Amino acid sequence: MGLKRATRDRWSMGVCGGIAHTYGWSPGAVRAATAVLAVIIPGPSLVLTLLVYFILGAVLPESRAY
């Protein structure tokens, strides 16, 4: 899969920046999609989104390239 966290393009843990750079997407768009998943969708999506985000932040290695 090759996902890595961003070290330079990061706000919190670099997960959204790393996903964006891996697939060639805009980091802002990935962050916006994450926020939409966390807030707009009804139900326990906030907890689930934060849980997945923190797990990815702990598991993914950092990349010096981005």
TAVENHU-V665530 format. One record per residue. RES is the residue in one small letter. SS is DSSP state (h for helix, s for strand, l for the rest). PHI is phi in radians with two decimals (none if undefined). Layout:
BEGIN
res: {RES & RES}
ss: {SS & SS}
phi: {PHI & PHI}
END
This chain:
BEGIN
res: {m & g & l & k & r & a & t & r & d & r & w & s & m & g & v & c & g & g & i & a & h & t & y & g & w & s & p & g & a & v & r & a & a & t & a & v & l & a & v & i & i & p & g & p & s & l & v & l & t & l & l & v & y & f & i & l & g & a & v & l & p & e & s & r & a & y}
ss: {l & l & l & l & s & s & l & l & l & l & l & l & l & l & h & h & h & h & h & h & h & h & h & l & l & l & h & h & h & h & h & h & h & h & h & h & h & h & h & l & l & l & l & l & h & h & h & h & h & h & h & h & h & h & h & h & h & h & h & l & l & s & s & l & l & l}
phi: {none & 1.33 & -1.26 & -2.46 & -1.45 & -1.41 & -1.74 & -1.74 & -1.73 & -2.44 & -1.90 & -2.00 & -2.04 & 1.51 & -1.20 & -1.13 & -1.11 & -1.17 & -1.11 & -1.08 & -1.21 & -1.11 & -1.75 & 1.34 & -1.72 & -1.36 & -1.04 & -1.13 & -1.18 & -1.16 & -1.12 & -1.14 & -1.12 & -1.13 & -1.14 & -1.11 & -1.06 & -1.37 & -1.93 & -1.33 & -1.24 & -1.23 & 1.83 & -1.46 & -1.17 & -1.09 & -1.13 & -1.13 & -1.12 & -1.14 & -1.10 & -1.12 & -1.07 & -1.24 & -1.14 & -1.10 & -1.12 & -1.47 & -1.64 & -1.26 & -1.33 & -1.50 & -1.97 & -1.45 & -1.25 & -2.48}
END
